[in-house]
Amino acid sequence: MFSGVVLEKVCEYLLYNERNKGQTNVPDMDIPPELCLELLMAADYLDSQLFHLTFLLCSLNPLNPVILTHVIA
């Protein structure tokens, strides 16, 4: 579905985001212009998959605060 280059950049972003969480004055991540459209499509796909997973987990046990805490964070 997505090339290895795009998936690698997604993983780099996840690491970048985790390392810089809560910090100020974080430099922009270097994203090659030729990957922008594919990264946008990958982000949209992954976001929709997270939504479906969240809905499934919450529908299994909607009062479980551990699931909701991890999903919201």
Backbone as a printed PyTorch tensor [residue, N CA C, xyz], in Angstrom:
tensor([[[  0.8190,  -1.1870,   0.0000],
         [  0.0000,   0.0000,   0.0000],
         [  0.8630,   1.2510,   0.0000]],

        [[  1.7900,   1.3650,   0.9410],
         [  2.7030,   2.5060,   0.9940],
         [  4.1260,   1.9990,   0.8550]],

        [[  4.9570,   2.8230,   0.2710],
         [  6.3480,   2.4190,   0.0570],
         [  7.1030,   2.3810,   1.3860]],

        [[  8.2180,   1.6960,   1.3650],
         [  9.0690,   1.6180,   2.5480],
         [  9.5830,   2.9760,   2.9670]],

        [[  9.8300,   3.8440,   2.0020],
         [ 10.3200,   5.1960,   2.2940],
         [  9.2590,   5.9750,   3.0820]],

        [[  8.0100,   5.8520,   2.6680],
         [  6.9190,   6.5560,   3.3550],
         [  6.7350,   5.9900,   4.7570]],

        [[  6.7400,   4.6840,   4.8940],
         [  6.5740,   4.0630,   6.2170],
         [  7.7390,   4.4110,   7.1440]],

        [[  8.9310,   4.4900,   6.5830],
         [ 10.0860,   4.8880,   7.3840],
         [  9.9080,   6.3140,   7.8920]],

        [[  9.4100,   7.2060,   7.0480],
         [  9.2000,   8.5950,   7.4480],
         [  8.0930,   8.6910,   8.4970]],

        [[  7.0700,   7.8470,   8.3820],
         [  6.0130,   7.8080,   9.4000],
         [  6.6150,   7.3920,  10.7460]],

        [[  7.4580,   6.3790,  10.7450],
         [  8.1070,   5.9310,  11.9830],
         [  9.0170,   7.0190,  12.5500]],

        [[  9.7410,   7.7090,  11.6750],
         [ 10.5810,   8.8270,  12.1210],
         [  9.7320,   9.8940,  12.7910]],

        [[  8.5550,  10.1800,  12.1970],
         [  7.6660,  11.1800,  12.7870],
         [  7.1780,  10.7430,  14.1630]],

        [[  6.7890,   9.4750,  14.3020],
         [  6.2970,   8.9920,  15.5920],
         [  7.3770,   9.1290,  16.6660]],

        [[  8.6210,   8.8190,  16.3220],
         [  9.7330,   8.9720,  17.2570],
         [  9.9700,  10.4490,  17.5570]],

        [[  9.9770,  11.2840,  16.5220],
         [ 10.1610,  12.7330,  16.6620],
         [  9.0780,  13.3130,  17.5760]],

        [[  7.8420,  12.9020,  17.3570],
         [  6.7210,  13.3910,  18.1530],
         [  6.8570,  12.9730,  19.6160]],

        [[  7.2410,  11.7420,  19.8510],
         [  7.3850,  11.2440,  21.2180],
         [  8.5310,  11.9520,  21.9460]],

        [[  9.6440,  12.1470,  21.2800],
         [ 10.8050,  12.8010,  21.8980],
         [ 10.5470,  14.2740,  22.2190]],

        [[  9.7160,  14.9220,  21.4180],
         [  9.5050,  16.3610,  21.5880],
         [  8.1790,  16.7040,  22.2590]],

        [[  7.4910,  15.7010,  22.7780],
         [  6.1900,  15.9210,  23.4200],
         [  6.3450,  16.8600,  24.6120]],

        [[  5.5350,  17.9060,  24.6380],
         [  5.5330,  18.8330,  25.7550],
         [  6.6330,  19.8740,  25.7240]],

        [[  7.4750,  19.8740,  24.7070],
         [  8.5650,  20.8370,  24.6130],
         [  8.1360,  22.0330,  23.7740]],

        [[  8.8360,  23.1310,  23.9710],
         [  8.5900,  24.3220,  23.1620],
         [  9.7860,  24.5600,  22.2540]],

        [[  9.5870,  25.3650,  21.2500],
         [ 10.6440,  25.6960,  20.2840],
         [ 11.2530,  24.4670,  19.6380]],

        [[ 10.4160,  23.5620,  19.2160],
         [ 10.8610,  22.3360,  18.5520],
         [ 11.0820,  22.6500,  17.0690]],

        [[ 12.2280,  22.2690,  16.5200],
         [ 12.4550,  22.5250,  15.0950],
         [ 11.5280,  21.6740,  14.2250]],

        [[ 11.2160,  22.2110,  13.0530],
         [ 10.3800,  21.4630,  12.1210],
         [ 11.0930,  20.1940,  11.6740]],

        [[ 10.3200,  19.1760,  11.4430],
         [ 10.8590,  17.9200,  10.9310],
         [ 11.1150,  18.0830,   9.4370]],

        [[ 12.2170,  17.5310,   8.9750],
         [ 12.5600,  17.6150,   7.5600],
         [ 11.7280,  16.6060,   6.7700]],

        [[ 10.8670,  17.1250,   5.9020],
         [ 10.0180,  16.2700,   5.0670],
         [ 10.2640,  16.6390,   3.6100]],

        [[ 10.7940,  15.7070,   2.8290],
         [ 11.0200,  15.9940,   1.4070],
         [  9.7090,  16.3060,   0.6940]],

        [[  9.6870,  17.3580,  -0.1140],
         [  8.4450,  17.7460,  -0.8040],
         [  7.8320,  16.6210,  -1.6360]],

        [[  8.6600,  15.7630,  -2.2010],
         [  8.1320,  14.6930,  -3.0480],
         [  7.3780,  13.6200,  -2.2510]],

        [[  7.5170,  13.6250,  -0.9120],
         [  6.8050,  12.6490,  -0.0740],
         [  5.5360,  13.2140,   0.5510]],

        [[  5.3040,  14.5050,   0.4140],
         [  4.1940,  15.1500,   1.1280],
         [  2.8390,  14.5150,   0.8310]],

        [[  2.5300,  14.3030,  -0.4120],
         [  1.2140,  13.7490,  -0.7500],
         [  1.0640,  12.3300,  -0.2130]],

        [[  2.0930,  11.5030,  -0.3910],
         [  2.0140,  10.1250,   0.1000],
         [  1.9370,  10.0820,   1.6270]],

        [[  2.6680,  10.9900,   2.3060],
         [  2.6060,  11.0360,   3.7650],
         [  1.2360,  11.4870,   4.2460]],

        [[  0.6330,  12.4140,   3.5400],
         [ -0.7130,  12.8570,   3.8860],
         [ -1.7070,  11.7080,   3.7430]],

        [[ -1.5770,  10.9400,   2.6750],
         [ -2.4590,   9.7900,   2.4720],
         [ -2.2280,   8.7280,   3.5500]],

        [[ -0.9600,   8.4960,   3.9100],
         [ -0.6490,   7.5190,   4.9580],
         [ -1.2150,   7.9810,   6.3010]],

        [[ -1.0730,   9.2710,   6.6030],
         [ -1.5960,   9.8060,   7.8650],
         [ -3.1110,   9.6700,   7.9210]],

        [[ -3.7750,   9.9520,   6.8110],
         [ -5.2280,   9.8260,   6.7680],
         [ -5.6420,   8.3720,   6.9930]],

        [[ -4.9550,   7.4500,   6.3460],
         [ -5.2600,   6.0250,   6.4990],
         [ -5.0290,   5.5750,   7.9380]],

        [[ -3.8700,   5.9290,   8.4960],
         [ -3.5530,   5.4950,   9.8530],
         [ -4.4990,   6.1250,  10.8670]],

        [[ -4.8830,   7.3710,  10.6530],
         [ -5.8240,   8.0390,  11.5490],
         [ -7.1770,   7.3410,  11.5240]],

        [[ -7.6400,   6.9520,  10.3570],
         [ -8.9320,   6.2630,  10.2650],
         [ -8.8560,   4.8920,  10.9180]],

        [[ -7.7250,   4.2240,  10.7880],
         [ -7.5690,   2.9160,  11.4230],
         [ -7.5470,   3.0560,  12.9340]],

        [[ -6.9190,   4.1090,  13.4540],
         [ -6.8980,   4.3510,  14.8960],
         [ -8.3090,   4.6190,  15.3990]],

        [[ -9.1000,   5.3730,  14.6270],
         [-10.4740,   5.6510,  15.0170],
         [-11.2670,   4.3500,  15.1360]],

        [[-11.1250,   3.4720,  14.1520],
         [-11.8650,   2.1990,  14.1780],
         [-11.4100,   1.3300,  15.3470]],

        [[-10.1220,   1.2990,  15.6250],
         [ -9.6030,   0.5210,  16.7470],
         [-10.1130,   1.0940,  18.0640]],

        [[-10.1150,   2.4160,  18.1950],
         [-10.6080,   3.0760,  19.4010],
         [-12.0770,   2.7440,  19.6200]],

        [[-12.8570,   2.8370,  18.5720],
         [-14.2870,   2.5300,  18.6720],
         [-14.4840,   1.0870,  19.1090]],

        [[-13.7160,   0.1750,  18.5360],
         [-13.8350,  -1.2370,  18.8880],
         [-13.4760,  -1.4660,  20.3500]],

        [[-12.3680,  -0.8970,  20.8000],
         [-11.9490,  -1.0850,  22.1900],
         [-12.9580,  -0.4950,  23.1630]],

        [[-13.4620,   0.6810,  22.8660],
         [-14.4300,   1.3190,  23.7650],
         [-15.7680,   0.6020,  23.7500]],

        [[-16.1280,   0.0330,  22.6210],
         [-17.4080,  -0.6760,  22.5760],
         [-17.3240,  -2.0040,  23.3240]],

        [[-16.1280,  -2.5590,  23.4530],
         [-15.9770,  -3.7880,  24.2180],
         [-16.1570,  -3.5270,  25.7090]],

        [[-15.6450,  -2.4080,  26.1800],
         [-15.7570,  -2.0500,  27.5880],
         [-15.7050,  -0.5270,  27.7010]],

        [[-16.8350,   0.1650,  27.5080],
         [-16.8360,   1.6200,  27.4490],
         [-16.4730,   2.3150,  28.7510]],

        [[-16.5000,   1.6120,  29.8680],
         [-16.1900,   2.2480,  31.1420],
         [-14.7710,   1.9710,  31.6160]],

        [[-13.9820,   1.3280,  30.8050],
         [-12.6200,   1.0020,  31.1880],
         [-11.7490,   2.2570,  31.0830]],

        [[-11.3690,   2.8690,  32.2140],
         [-10.5860,   4.1080,  32.1670],
         [ -9.1800,   3.9200,  31.6260]],

        [[ -8.6360,   2.7260,  31.7400],
         [ -7.2930,   2.4840,  31.2090],
         [ -7.3050,   2.6050,  29.6860]],

        [[ -8.2730,   2.0040,  29.0380],
         [ -8.3790,   2.0970,  27.5700],
         [ -8.6060,   3.5260,  27.1650]],

        [[ -9.5370,   4.2000,  27.8200],
         [ -9.8420,   5.5790,  27.4360],
         [ -8.6530,   6.5020,  27.6710]],

        [[ -7.8890,   6.2940,  28.7310],
         [ -6.7080,   7.1200,  29.0070],
         [ -5.6820,   6.9420,  27.9090]],

        [[ -5.4140,   5.7180,  27.4790],
         [ -4.4270,   5.4790,  26.4320],
         [ -4.9030,   6.0060,  25.0940]],

        [[ -6.1650,   5.9140,  24.8270],
         [ -6.7080,   6.3670,  23.5460],
         [ -6.6620,   7.8840,  23.4710]],

        [[ -7.0440,   8.5450,  24.5370],
         [ -7.0710,  10.0080,  24.5460],
         [ -5.6710,  10.5790,  24.5120]],

        [[ -4.7430,   9.9530,  25.2060],
         [ -3.3560,  10.4490,  25.2490],
         [ -2.7340,  10.2340,  23.9150]]])
